[in-house]
Amino acid sequence: MTYWLAAQLVVILHAGFVCFVVLGGCLAWRWRWVLFLHIPAVLWGALIEFRGWICPLTPLEQWLRRAAGQAGYSGGFIEHYLLPVLYPSALSREMQVFLGTCVVVINIVVYGWLIIRSRRR
């Protein structure tokens, strides 16, 4: 039970990190200090996608699931949890590059807007 609960917590943490990478720049509109956490997170998230790496939280979750007597899964977090919801096909290299590009573009727009807004003041 403890391993299963830990695996669930890792999934929640991982999903929260993915959301923070994609949308965390919006928090900087309210709290500027978030920039110092968000920019490295964006760089890490984009690098994971562009390089085709697996986030270290994925093997941790899989290990915890196996320790809890559950079957692990192949592939990464996005491929296992998010893509089945968003896309019917499996994660391809092109899709990873697209997702990494989306992360970068979304955050360029958010930070561009933030810079324009702060210069107007």
Residue frames as a rotation matrix with the C-alpha (Angstrom) as fourth column:
MET 1
0.567 0.824 0.000 0.00
0.824 -0.567 0.000 0.00
0.000 0.000 -1.000 0.00
THR 2
0.409 -0.482 -0.775 2.84
0.207 -0.778 0.593 2.41
-0.889 -0.403 -0.219 0.82
TYR 3
-0.682 -0.697 0.220 4.53
0.333 -0.028 0.943 1.90
-0.651 0.716 0.252 -2.56
TRP 4
-0.204 0.701 0.684 1.22
0.967 0.037 0.251 2.30
0.150 0.713 -0.685 -4.38
LEU 5
0.746 0.486 -0.456 0.52
0.594 -0.795 0.125 5.56
-0.302 -0.364 -0.881 -2.55
ALA 6
-0.015 -0.845 -0.534 4.04
0.102 -0.533 0.840 6.82
-0.995 -0.042 0.094 -3.28
ALA 7
-0.702 -0.189 0.686 3.56
0.660 0.187 0.727 5.99
-0.266 0.964 -0.007 -6.98
GLN 8
0.309 0.896 0.320 0.30
0.937 -0.345 0.063 7.95
0.166 0.281 -0.945 -6.99
LEU 9
0.656 -0.130 -0.743 2.04
0.301 -0.858 0.416 10.92
-0.692 -0.497 -0.524 -5.37
VAL 10
-0.501 -0.865 0.002 4.78
0.269 -0.154 0.951 10.80
-0.823 0.477 0.310 -8.00
VAL 11
-0.373 0.456 0.808 2.11
0.921 0.076 0.382 10.88
0.113 0.887 -0.448 -10.74
ILE 12
0.714 0.670 -0.204 0.47
0.696 -0.709 0.109 13.91
-0.072 -0.221 -0.973 -9.12
LEU 13
0.274 -0.720 -0.638 3.85
0.139 -0.627 0.767 15.63
-0.952 -0.299 -0.072 -8.73
HIS 14
-0.659 -0.548 0.515 4.74
0.525 0.156 0.837 14.81
-0.540 0.821 0.185 -12.35
ALA 15
0.028 0.766 0.642 1.42
0.969 -0.177 0.169 16.10
0.244 0.618 -0.747 -13.70
GLY 16
0.787 0.233 -0.571 1.79
0.456 -0.843 0.286 19.25
-0.414 -0.485 -0.770 -11.63
PHE 17
-0.167 -0.930 -0.328 5.28
0.184 -0.356 0.916 19.80
-0.969 0.093 0.231 -13.00
VAL 18
-0.587 0.019 0.809 4.06
0.803 0.136 0.580 19.37
-0.099 0.991 -0.095 -16.59
CYS 19
0.511 0.837 0.197 1.28
0.837 -0.536 0.106 21.90
0.195 0.111 -0.975 -15.95
PHE 20
0.585 -0.369 -0.722 3.76
0.264 -0.755 0.600 24.28
-0.767 -0.542 -0.344 -14.35
VAL 21
-0.526 -0.815 0.242 6.09
0.465 -0.038 0.884 23.99
-0.712 0.578 0.399 -17.36
VAL 22
-0.418 0.421 0.805 3.30
0.875 -0.053 0.482 24.76
0.245 0.906 -0.346 -19.81
LEU 23
0.363 0.774 0.519 1.32
0.547 -0.628 0.554 27.38
0.755 0.083 -0.651 -17.88
GLY 24
0.247 -0.297 -0.922 3.54
0.956 -0.083 0.282 28.51
-0.160 -0.951 0.264 -15.00
GLY 25
-0.751 -0.536 0.385 4.48
0.614 -0.781 0.111 31.70
0.242 0.320 0.916 -16.79
CYS 26
0.042 0.863 0.503 0.97
0.256 -0.496 0.830 32.93
0.966 0.094 -0.242 -16.09
LEU 27
0.609 0.124 -0.783 1.81
0.784 0.059 0.618 32.82
0.123 -0.991 -0.061 -12.37
ALA 28
-0.466 -0.868 -0.169 4.59
0.873 -0.482 0.069 35.32
-0.141 -0.116 0.983 -13.05
TRP 29
-0.212 0.484 0.849 1.92
0.363 -0.767 0.529 37.87
0.907 0.421 -0.013 -13.98
ARG 30
0.788 0.600 0.138 1.02
0.040 -0.273 0.961 37.93
0.615 -0.752 -0.239 -10.31
TRP 31
0.831 -0.549 0.093 4.23
-0.080 0.047 0.996 36.86
-0.551 -0.835 -0.005 -8.56
ARG 32
0.698 -0.586 -0.412 7.46
-0.665 -0.315 -0.677 37.84
0.267 0.747 -0.609 -10.30
TRP 33
-0.107 -0.790 0.604 9.61
-0.903 0.332 0.274 35.52
-0.417 -0.516 -0.749 -8.15
VAL 34
0.590 0.404 0.699 8.02
-0.117 0.899 -0.421 32.55
-0.799 0.167 0.578 -9.97
LEU 35
0.811 -0.340 -0.477 10.24
-0.552 -0.172 -0.816 33.43
0.196 0.925 -0.327 -12.95
PHE 36
-0.128 -0.969 0.212 13.24
-0.988 0.105 -0.118 32.02
0.092 -0.225 -0.970 -11.09
LEU 37
-0.310 0.114 0.944 11.52
-0.306 0.928 -0.212 28.64
-0.900 -0.355 -0.253 -10.76
HIS 38
0.631 0.757 0.169 9.63
-0.073 0.275 -0.959 28.62
-0.772 0.593 0.229 -14.04
ILE 39
0.563 -0.442 -0.698 12.38
-0.827 -0.301 -0.476 29.44
0.001 0.845 -0.535 -16.53
PRO 40
-0.598 -0.788 0.146 14.60
-0.783 0.614 0.104 26.49
-0.172 -0.052 -0.984 -15.44
ALA 41
-0.230 0.599 0.767 11.52
-0.068 0.776 -0.627 24.24
-0.971 -0.196 -0.138 -15.43
VAL 42
0.779 0.496 -0.384 10.67
-0.364 -0.141 -0.921 25.29
-0.510 0.857 0.071 -19.01
LEU 43
0.090 -0.837 -0.539 14.24
-0.991 -0.020 -0.135 24.68
0.102 0.546 -0.831 -20.12
TRP 44
-0.703 -0.320 0.635 14.21
-0.487 0.867 -0.103 21.24
-0.517 -0.381 -0.766 -18.49
GLY 45
0.145 0.867 0.476 10.80
-0.018 0.484 -0.875 20.31
-0.989 0.118 0.086 -19.94
ALA 46
0.772 0.095 -0.629 11.74
-0.592 -0.253 -0.765 21.44
-0.231 0.963 -0.139 -23.45
LEU 47
-0.246 -0.950 -0.190 15.12
-0.969 0.244 0.038 19.69
0.011 0.193 -0.981 -23.23
ILE 48
-0.439 0.179 0.880 13.45
-0.251 0.916 -0.312 16.42
-0.863 -0.358 -0.357 -22.20
GLU 49
0.599 0.777 0.195 11.19
0.022 0.228 -0.973 16.62
-0.801 0.587 0.120 -25.27
PHE 50
0.683 -0.353 -0.639 13.79
-0.728 -0.402 -0.556 17.83
-0.060 0.845 -0.532 -27.78
ARG 51
-0.383 -0.924 -0.001 16.37
-0.924 0.383 -0.009 15.24
0.008 -0.002 -1.000 -26.72
GLY 52
0.219 0.556 -0.802 13.86
-0.505 0.768 0.394 12.39
0.835 0.319 0.449 -26.42
TRP 53
-0.829 -0.559 0.015 14.88
-0.258 0.360 -0.897 11.74
0.496 -0.747 -0.443 -22.82
ILE 54
0.165 0.817 -0.553 12.72
0.501 0.414 0.760 10.20
0.850 -0.402 -0.341 -20.10
CYS 55
0.214 -0.008 0.977 12.07
-0.645 -0.752 0.135 12.36
0.734 -0.659 -0.167 -17.05
PRO 56
-0.778 -0.607 -0.162 13.62
-0.270 0.555 -0.787 10.83
0.568 -0.568 -0.595 -13.89
LEU 57
-0.451 0.683 0.575 10.18
-0.807 -0.036 -0.590 10.79
-0.382 -0.730 0.567 -12.25
THR 58
0.379 0.623 -0.685 8.98
-0.864 0.504 -0.019 8.18
0.333 0.598 0.729 -14.78
PRO 59
-0.190 -0.470 -0.862 11.41
-0.102 0.883 -0.458 5.40
0.976 0.001 -0.216 -13.75
LEU 60
-0.932 -0.095 0.348 10.76
-0.343 -0.069 -0.937 6.28
0.114 -0.993 0.032 -10.10
GLU 61
-0.064 0.986 0.153 7.02
-0.966 -0.023 -0.256 5.84
-0.249 -0.165 0.954 -10.59
GLN 62
0.383 0.186 -0.905 7.53
-0.614 0.783 -0.099 2.58
0.690 0.593 0.415 -12.49
TRP 63
-0.628 -0.675 -0.387 9.81
-0.099 0.562 -0.821 1.23
0.772 -0.477 -0.420 -9.77
LEU 64
-0.780 0.396 0.486 7.26
-0.586 -0.188 -0.788 2.13
-0.220 -0.899 0.379 -7.08
ARG 65
0.260 0.913 -0.313 4.48
-0.965 0.259 -0.045 0.42
0.040 0.314 0.949 -9.07
ARG 66
0.108 -0.289 -0.951 6.53
-0.294 0.905 -0.308 -2.76
0.950 0.313 0.013 -9.44
ALA 67
-0.885 -0.464 0.042 7.38
-0.143 0.185 -0.972 -2.65
0.443 -0.867 -0.230 -5.72
ALA 68
-0.459 0.810 0.365 3.64
-0.796 -0.194 -0.573 -2.38
-0.393 -0.554 0.734 -5.03
GLY 69
-0.529 0.219 0.820 3.03
0.205 0.970 -0.127 -5.51
-0.823 0.100 -0.559 -7.13
GLN 70
0.625 0.727 -0.284 1.62
-0.081 -0.301 -0.950 -3.62
-0.776 0.617 -0.129 -10.12
ALA 71
0.294 -0.487 0.822 2.81
0.935 0.326 -0.141 -3.79
-0.199 0.810 0.551 -13.70
GLY 72
-0.343 -0.466 -0.816 4.96
0.168 -0.885 0.434 -0.92
-0.924 0.012 0.382 -14.89
TYR 73
0.819 0.547 0.174 4.58
0.276 -0.109 -0.955 0.59
-0.503 0.830 -0.240 -18.34
SER 74
-0.151 -0.868 0.473 6.87
0.944 0.015 0.329 1.31
-0.293 0.496 0.818 -21.23
GLY 75
0.024 0.091 0.996 7.60
0.639 -0.767 0.055 4.80
0.769 0.635 -0.077 -22.51
GLY 76
-0.895 -0.438 0.082 7.38
0.269 -0.679 -0.683 8.07
0.355 -0.590 0.725 -20.66
PHE 77
-0.657 0.620 -0.429 4.86
0.373 -0.227 -0.899 9.94
-0.655 -0.751 -0.082 -18.54
ILE 78
-0.410 0.497 -0.765 3.45
-0.693 -0.715 -0.093 12.00
-0.593 0.493 0.637 -21.41
GLU 79
-0.677 0.104 -0.729 3.15
-0.570 0.552 0.608 8.96
0.465 0.827 -0.315 -23.64
HIS 80
-0.836 0.305 -0.456 1.44
0.443 0.866 -0.233 6.87
0.324 -0.396 -0.859 -20.95
TYR 81
-0.456 0.659 -0.599 -0.87
0.686 -0.169 -0.708 9.39
-0.567 -0.733 -0.375 -19.28
LEU 82
-0.252 0.340 -0.906 -1.41
-0.196 -0.935 -0.296 12.41
-0.948 0.103 0.302 -21.53
LEU 83
-0.816 -0.135 -0.562 -1.22
-0.558 -0.072 0.827 11.20
-0.152 0.988 -0.017 -25.11
PRO 84
-0.812 0.582 0.048 -3.97
0.577 0.787 0.219 8.58
0.090 0.205 -0.975 -24.78
VAL 85
-0.035 0.803 -0.595 -6.23
0.641 -0.438 -0.630 11.43
-0.766 -0.404 -0.500 -23.67
LEU 86
0.037 -0.014 -0.999 -5.07
-0.358 -0.934 0.000 13.95
-0.933 0.357 -0.040 -26.27
TYR 87
-0.138 -0.217 -0.966 -4.06
-0.990 0.041 0.133 11.79
0.010 0.975 -0.221 -29.21
PRO 88
0.816 0.532 0.226 -5.12
-0.536 0.843 -0.049 8.30
-0.217 -0.081 0.973 -30.24
SER 89
0.727 -0.586 -0.358 -1.71
0.086 0.594 -0.800 7.28
0.682 0.551 0.482 -31.64
ALA 90
0.588 -0.595 -0.548 1.52
0.795 0.299 0.528 6.57
-0.151 -0.746 0.649 -29.80
LEU 91
0.733 -0.409 -0.544 4.15
-0.196 -0.892 0.407 9.20
-0.652 -0.192 -0.734 -29.11
SER 92
0.692 -0.545 0.473 6.49
0.698 0.339 -0.631 9.63
0.184 0.767 0.615 -32.05
ARG 93
-0.311 -0.892 -0.328 9.74
0.899 -0.388 0.203 11.55
-0.308 -0.232 0.923 -32.24
GLU 94
-0.632 0.144 0.762 8.01
0.421 -0.761 0.493 14.20
0.651 0.632 0.420 -34.32
MET 95
0.492 0.870 0.025 5.30
0.378 -0.239 0.894 14.52
0.785 -0.430 -0.447 -31.68
GLN 96
0.364 -0.446 -0.818 7.94
0.902 -0.052 0.429 15.00
-0.234 -0.893 0.384 -28.98
VAL 97
-0.737 -0.649 0.190 9.55
0.675 -0.697 0.241 17.81
-0.025 0.306 0.952 -30.98
PHE 98
-0.244 0.747 0.618 6.11
0.293 -0.551 0.781 19.34
0.924 0.372 -0.084 -31.52
LEU 99
0.686 0.518 -0.511 5.33
0.608 -0.021 0.794 19.21
0.401 -0.855 -0.329 -27.79
GLY 100
-0.076 -0.806 -0.588 8.71
0.917 -0.287 0.275 20.74
-0.391 -0.518 0.761 -26.94
THR 101
-0.783 -0.162 0.600 8.08
0.487 -0.760 0.430 23.49
0.387 0.629 0.674 -29.48
CYS 102
0.234 0.945 0.228 4.64
0.399 -0.308 0.864 24.15
0.886 -0.111 -0.449 -27.99
VAL 103
0.501 -0.125 -0.856 6.20
0.857 -0.063 0.511 24.56
-0.118 -0.990 0.075 -24.54
VAL 104
-0.561 -0.809 -0.176 8.71
0.754 -0.587 0.293 27.07
-0.341 0.032 0.940 -25.88
VAL 105
-0.643 0.350 0.681 6.18
0.378 -0.629 0.680 29.03
0.666 0.695 0.272 -27.99
ILE 106
0.464 0.859 -0.216 3.57
0.604 -0.128 0.786 29.23
0.648 -0.496 -0.579 -25.23
ASN 107
0.406 -0.350 -0.844 6.15
0.828 -0.250 0.502 30.54
-0.387 -0.903 0.188 -22.80
ILE 108
-0.751 -0.602 0.271 7.62
0.659 -0.656 0.368 33.02
-0.044 0.455 0.889 -25.29
VAL 109
-0.209 0.769 0.604 4.13
0.365 -0.511 0.778 34.45
0.907 0.383 -0.174 -25.77
VAL 110
0.675 0.487 -0.555 3.46
0.665 -0.074 0.744 34.59
0.321 -0.871 -0.373 -22.01
TYR 111
0.059 -0.737 -0.673 6.79
0.826 -0.343 0.448 36.19
-0.561 -0.582 0.589 -21.19
GLY 112
-0.713 -0.237 0.660 6.58
0.629 -0.631 0.453 38.51
0.309 0.738 0.600 -24.19
TRP 113
0.236 0.895 0.380 3.24
0.405 -0.446 0.798 39.75
0.884 -0.034 -0.467 -22.93
LEU 114
0.657 -0.043 -0.753 4.65
0.749 -0.077 0.658 40.08
-0.086 -0.996 -0.018 -19.43
ILE 115
-0.438 -0.888 -0.141 7.60
0.826 -0.459 0.327 42.16
-0.355 0.027 0.935 -20.68
ILE 116
-0.534 0.319 0.783 5.35
0.458 -0.669 0.585 44.42
0.711 0.671 0.211 -22.77
ARG 117
0.549 0.829 -0.103 3.00
0.487 -0.217 0.846 44.90
0.679 -0.515 -0.523 -19.82
SER 118
0.432 -0.432 -0.792 5.81
0.827 -0.159 0.539 45.75
-0.359 -0.888 0.288 -17.42
ARG 119
-0.671 -0.701 0.243 7.36
0.736 -0.591 0.329 48.28
-0.087 0.400 0.912 -19.84
ARG 120
-0.122 0.721 0.682 4.03
0.479 -0.559 0.677 50.08
0.869 0.410 -0.277 -20.21
ARG 121
0.770 0.338 -0.542 4.03
0.627 -0.241 0.741 50.76
0.120 -0.910 -0.397 -16.47
